[in-house]
Amino acid sequence: MMKIRSSRLVNVLVAGAATTAVLGFSNPAQAIPSSCSYGFHNTNMSSYASCSVGTGRFRATLKCDIPWDIDTVVRGHWLGVTVPPSNSIATCPSNARKGYNPGIERE
């Protein structure tokens, strides 16, 4: 009987140590970017996105009308929130007729 109890105790201690290690070294939660703006950038072939609050990341999106093909979504580079805000730019390929529905993705 004594061996069963001591092996259970060891299992509980090992599980507790593993849980502490995982929780102790986890990254802090990120605040999804807010105070964001987005729209067309210079022409209807590109869009911008910008955020000024939060610690997460964001990027611009834009749908592109491509003749004789399925419309596609292009995305800008992921950026972190900065002060002053930086712009993520999404640009349609040269064979697109126009861009439409500018937007933003956040994480």
C-alpha positions in Angstrom: 0.0 0.0 0.0 2.8 2.4 0.8 4.3 2.2 -2.7 1.0 3.1 -4.4 0.6 6.2 -2.3 4.2 7.4 -2.9 3.9 6.8 -6.7 0.7 8.8 -6.7 2.4 11.6 -4.8 5.3 11.6 -7.3 2.8 11.8 -10.2 1.0 14.7 -8.6 4.2 16.6 -8.0 5.5 16.0 -11.5 2.2 17.2 -13.0 2.2 20.3 -10.8 5.8 21.2 -11.8 5.0 20.8 -15.5 1.9 23.0 -15.2 3.9 25.7 -13.3 6.6 25.6 -16.0 4.1 26.1 -18.8 2.2 28.8 -17.1 5.3 30.5 -15.7 6.9 31.0 -19.2 3.9 31.9 -21.2 3.7 35.1 -23.2 1.5 38.0 -21.9 -1.8 38.4 -23.7 -1.8 40.9 -26.6 -4.4 43.6 -26.9 -5.9 43.5 -30.4 -5.2 46.8 -32.2 -7.9 49.4 -32.1 -8.3 53.1 -33.1 -7.7 51.8 -36.6 -8.4 53.4 -40.0 -8.3 52.0 -43.5 -9.2 52.9 -47.0 -7.9 53.4 -50.5 -4.3 54.5 -50.8 -3.6 57.0 -53.6 -5.6 55.1 -56.2 -8.2 52.3 -56.2 -5.4 49.8 -56.9 -4.0 49.9 -53.3 -5.3 50.3 -49.7 -3.8 51.2 -46.4 -4.5 50.2 -42.8 -3.2 51.9 -39.6 -3.8 51.5 -35.9 -2.7 53.6 -32.9 -3.8 51.6 -29.8 -3.0 48.0 -28.7 -0.1 45.6 -28.7 -1.1 43.1 -31.4 -0.6 43.3 -35.2 -2.6 44.4 -38.2 -2.5 44.5 -42.0 -4.3 46.0 -44.9 -6.5 43.9 -47.2 -8.0 44.7 -50.6 -10.1 42.7 -53.1 -8.9 42.9 -56.7 -11.0 42.6 -59.8 -8.9 40.6 -62.3 -10.4 40.2 -65.8 -11.1 36.6 -66.9 -10.1 35.2 -63.5 -11.5 34.9 -60.0 -11.2 38.0 -57.9 -8.4 37.8 -55.3 -7.6 39.3 -51.9 -4.2 40.9 -51.4 -2.8 41.7 -48.0 -0.1 44.1 -46.8 2.7 43.3 -44.3 1.8 42.6 -40.7 2.7 45.6 -38.6 2.7 46.3 -34.8 1.1 49.3 -33.4 3.5 52.3 -33.3 3.2 56.0 -32.4 3.0 57.7 -34.8 1.1 55.0 -36.6 2.6 53.2 -39.6 0.7 52.1 -42.7 0.4 48.6 -44.0 -0.2 48.8 -47.7 -2.0 46.1 -49.9 -1.6 46.5 -53.7 -3.4 44.7 -56.5 -1.3 43.0 -59.2 -0.8 44.9 -62.5 -3.3 42.7 -64.3 -6.1 43.8 -62.0 -8.8 46.2 -63.3 -9.4 47.8 -60.0 -9.4 47.2 -56.2 -12.5 47.3 -54.1 -13.6 46.6 -50.5 -10.5 47.8 -48.6 -10.2 46.4 -45.1 -8.1 45.4 -42.2 -7.1 42.2 -40.4 -6.1 42.3 -36.7 -4.6 39.8 -34.3 
